Amino acid sequence: MDISIALGGGGSRGFAHVGVLRCLEQEGYKIRATAGTSAGGIIAALYAAGYTPDEMEASFNELDQSKLFGRTSRDGPGLLGLSGAEKVLVNYFGDRKFDDLKIPCAVVAVNIQTGQEVILNHGRVVDAVMATIAVPGIFPPKEYNDTQLVDGAVLNPVPVSVARLLAPTLPVIAVVLDAGNSSNGFPNIPLPVTVPTPIVKSITRTRVAQSFGVFLKSVDIGSRKLAEMRLLEDDPDLIICPDVGGIGILDKVNVSKIVRLGEKAAEEALPNLRRALAWPNRLRRKVFHKRP
């Protein structure tokens, strides 16, 4: 069965997407188009470029997560930078363009000057992914064709509508990384590894750190509520929700553990997926626009 997939944002929770993709592949589903926002944009682009879930997991396990968020003198406004993340993305994609990908793919960003959603599916993949992960206030906006772009989750946390544009005749599976009740306490600020441990501990207990934690939770809450509204409106054929509660968007995590959470969620969703994609139910949706 051919399907398209919409992968939502969620920072460190995004590794769960890899497990979902692996499960769907093992069950014989053919993913013919990918759309993603933020962390989901990274996975969507990697999969469209031909990286397998196994290759992604192995590569992510080798990443030094503490080196992803360094700043450079060129960076715009943002508490953290993405210089390390950009180096990793260049290593994955090089100068590859969307036209070079194996299946249709798009990532979502927002033009911070006009407030409009921007669908990125042309030009360099690295530039588009850097835009979709630029969480406003945390990371600098991405300069892109004389515009400033930020994380697509501002307007479209789970881009079902974009997946449907890429493959109008295919059912859309949405993967939602809803953290539910995230952990309380001080946030895990990903400071450079060169900062001594005592200083790190001191910084993470300041009012600045507490304010940062409140901001991150606020972003999470807003994104979750917006995702609920967009999913009602865009109506995917199935929603898969990995149990990623308690994982902050910038937490340093065990990659394989998060991947397993995605795999488990997809496995549990398989009966509903088969039911949703059975031809009588697909016909009912097409004719009457109603869920089975």
C-alpha positions as a printed Julia matrix, in Angstrom:
292×3 Matrix{Float64}:
   0.0    0.0    0.0
   1.35   3.4   -0.99
   1.08   6.18   1.6
   2.4    9.66   2.32
   3.54  10.78   5.73
   3.5   14.02   7.72
   6.08  14.26  10.5
   5.54  16.78  13.28
   7.98  18.9   15.24
   9.29  18.13  18.7
  13.03  18.66  18.96
  14.72  15.71  20.68
  11.5   13.71  20.41
  11.99  13.67  16.64
  14.07  10.49  16.82
  10.75   8.68  17.38
   9.92   9.32  13.71
  12.68   6.9   12.74
  10.95   4.06  14.61
   7.62   4.84  12.98
   9.18   4.75   9.52
  10.92   1.44  10.29
   7.7   -0.2   11.43
   5.73   0.99   8.4
   8.43  -0.29   6.07
   8.55  -3.68   7.77
   4.78  -3.99   7.4
   5.1   -3.45   3.66
   3.84   0.12   3.38
   5.52   2.17   0.66
   6.13   5.77   1.65
   5.88   7.75  -1.58
   6.04  11.31  -0.21
   7.24  12.95   3.01
   6.43  16.3    4.59
   7.9   17.56   7.84
   8.07  20.42  10.27
  11.09  21.17  12.47
  12.56  17.85  13.71
  10.1   16.09  11.44
  11.53  18.08   8.55
  14.97  16.62   9.17
  13.68  13.05   9.16
  11.4   13.67   6.17
  14.3   15.01   4.12
  16.68  12.23   5.16
  14.16   9.55   4.25
  13.41  11.22   0.91
  17.16  11.34   0.23
  17.33   7.56   0.57
  18.6    7.1    4.13
  17.03   4.02   5.72
  15.7    4.06   9.3
  18.58   1.78  10.33
  21.13   4.16   8.79
  19.51   7.15  10.48
  19.51   5.51  13.9
  23.14   4.44  13.58
  24.2    7.91  12.46
  22.22   9.72  15.15
  23.76   7.48  17.82
  27.18   8.75  16.79
  26.24  12.44  17.1
  27.66  14.5   19.94
  24.41  16.23  20.88
  26.25  18.78  23.02
  27.95  20.22  19.93
  24.85  20.96  17.86
  23.94  24.38  19.22
  27.08  26.51  18.97
  26.85  30.14  17.85
  28.97  31.99  15.31
  29.56  35.69  14.72
  27.2   35.51  11.71
  24.22  34.28  13.71
  21.17  36.49  14.11
  19.04  36.86  17.26
  18.65  33.68  19.24
  19.67  32.27  22.61
  21.49  29.39  20.93
  22.97  28.77  17.5
  22.85  25.96  14.96
  26.39  25.93  13.62
  26.99  22.35  14.73
  23.65  21.2   13.37
  24.42  22.83  10.03
  27.7   20.93   9.74
  25.86  17.68  10.38
  23.21  18.51   7.77
  25.84  19.41   5.18
  27.45  16.06   5.85
  24.11  14.33   5.2
  22.95  16.3    2.17
  25.91  18.2    0.72
  24.6   20.47  -2.04
  21.73  18.13  -2.86
  18.57  19.85  -4.06
  14.97  18.75  -3.62
  14.91  17.7   -7.28
  17.68  15.23  -6.45
  15.66  13.42  -3.78
  14.26   9.96  -4.43
  10.64  10.81  -3.53
   8.71  14.09  -3.26
   9.47  15.97  -0.06
   8.69  19.35   1.47
   9.43  21.05   4.77
   7.5   23.89   6.35
   8.74  27.25   7.61
   7.19  30.62   8.43
   8.17  34.0    6.99
   8.71  36.03  10.15
   8.21  39.31   8.26
   4.85  38.48   6.65
   3.57  35.83   9.04
   2.87  33.44   6.16
   3.49  29.72   5.98
   6.19  28.8    3.46
   6.4   25.37   1.84
  10.0   24.6    0.9
  10.45  21.97  -1.8
  12.94  23.61  -4.18
  16.59  24.57  -3.9
  19.19  23.26  -1.44
  17.82  20.81   1.07
  20.2   22.03   3.81
  18.89  25.6    3.56
  15.29  24.45   3.82
  15.94  22.2    6.8
  17.86  24.96   8.58
  14.77  27.15   8.17
  12.28  24.6    9.45
  14.27  23.95  12.65
  14.84  27.64  13.52
  12.68  27.8   16.65
  12.06  31.55  17.13
  13.76  33.05  20.15
  15.88  29.95  20.66
  17.66  29.72  17.3
  18.41  32.49  14.77
  16.05  32.92  11.8
  17.32  31.48   8.53
  18.12  33.99   5.8
  16.49  32.52   2.7
  16.02  34.32  -0.63
  15.93  37.78   1.0
  13.49  36.63   3.68
  13.83  35.49   7.29
  12.31  32.08   7.99
  11.6   30.35  11.28
  10.28  27.0   12.46
   7.15  25.89  10.6
   5.56  24.73  13.86
   4.58  28.35  14.44
   1.7   27.76  11.99
   1.74  24.09  10.94
   3.14  21.73  13.59
   2.15  18.54  11.7
   2.05  19.28   7.94
  -0.76  16.98   6.81
  -1.91  19.58   4.29
   1.55  19.64   2.72
   1.79  15.84   2.51
  -1.56  15.86   0.74
  -0.33  18.49  -1.73
   2.66  16.32  -2.58
   0.56  13.2   -3.2
  -3.15  14.1   -3.51
  -4.32  10.53  -4.18
  -2.52   8.86  -1.29
  -3.65   8.4    2.31
  -1.76  10.56   4.81
  -0.34   9.2    8.05
   0.44  11.89  10.63
   3.02  11.41  13.38
   2.45  13.71  16.34
   5.13  14.17  18.99
   2.9   15.44  21.78
   4.91  15.46  24.99
   1.83  15.73  27.19
   2.94  16.71  30.67
   6.62  17.48  30.21
   8.98  17.23  33.15
   9.17  19.99  35.72
  12.27  21.53  37.22
  15.22  23.25  35.63
  15.63  22.96  31.87
  18.51  21.19  30.21
  20.3   24.08  28.52
  22.64  22.64  25.86
  25.72  24.71  26.68
  29.01  24.13  24.8
  31.09  21.22  26.07
  33.95  23.64  26.79
  32.02  25.18  29.7
  33.22  23.62  33.01
  30.67  21.43  34.79
  30.41  23.6   37.98
  29.6   26.63  35.83
  27.01  24.65  33.87
  25.32  23.6   37.1
  25.33  27.19  38.32
  23.9   28.58  35.08
  21.11  26.02  34.92
  19.86  27.2   38.31
  19.66  30.89  37.54
  16.52  32.89  36.9
  17.56  33.11  33.26
  17.47  29.33  33.05
  14.11  29.22  34.78
  12.77  31.81  32.36
  14.14  29.75  29.48
  12.29  26.72  30.85
   9.03  28.64  31.06
   9.51  29.84  27.49
  10.16  26.3   26.2
   7.08  24.96  27.95
   5.0   27.8   26.56
   6.19  27.01  23.04
   5.32  23.37  23.66
   1.81  24.16  24.9
   1.04  26.5   22.02
   2.36  24.05  19.45
   0.31  21.22  20.97
  -2.94  23.16  20.9
  -2.31  24.4   17.38
  -1.53  20.85  16.26
  -4.87  19.67  17.66
  -6.74  22.31  15.67
  -4.79  21.7   12.47
  -5.31  17.95  12.69
  -9.06  18.42  13.04
  -9.05  20.65   9.99
  -6.6   18.69   7.82
  -8.01  15.27   8.8
  -5.23  12.71   8.18
  -6.2    9.1    7.57
  -4.42   8.04  10.75
  -2.57   9.72  13.62
   0.32   7.97  15.37
   1.38   9.42  18.74
   4.6    8.04  20.26
   4.72   8.19  24.05
   7.38  10.88  24.4
   6.03  12.51  27.55
   8.66  14.08  29.77
  11.16  14.66  26.96
  12.07  18.33  26.45
  12.67  19.66  22.96
  16.37  20.31  23.66
  17.08  17.39  25.98
  20.11  15.2   25.44
  18.57  11.76  24.93
  19.28   8.11  24.28
  18.52   7.98  20.55
  17.72   4.28  20.33
  15.34   4.52  23.28
  13.36   7.29  21.54
  13.42   5.34  18.25
  11.88   2.36  20.07
   9.07   4.56  21.37
   8.19   5.47  17.81
   8.35   1.86  16.7
   6.11   0.75  19.56
   3.51   3.43  18.79
   3.4    2.45  15.13
   3.06  -1.24  15.98
   0.13  -0.49  18.28
  -1.49   1.61  15.55
  -1.29  -1.1   12.86
  -4.84  -2.49  13.36
  -6.28   1.01  13.04
  -4.06   1.68  10.03
  -5.27  -1.44   8.22
  -8.86  -0.53   9.0
  -8.42   3.08   7.85
  -6.79   2.04   4.57
  -9.28  -0.71   3.71
 -10.96   0.24   0.44
 -14.53   0.62   1.84
 -13.32   3.11   4.42
 -11.16   4.97   1.92
 -14.16   5.22  -0.4
 -16.33   6.51   2.45
 -13.8    9.21   3.22
 -13.5   10.2   -0.42
 -17.22  10.4   -1.08
 -18.6   11.55   2.27
 -15.46  13.11   3.82
 -16.03  11.14   6.98
 -13.71   9.02   9.04
 -14.52   5.29   9.2
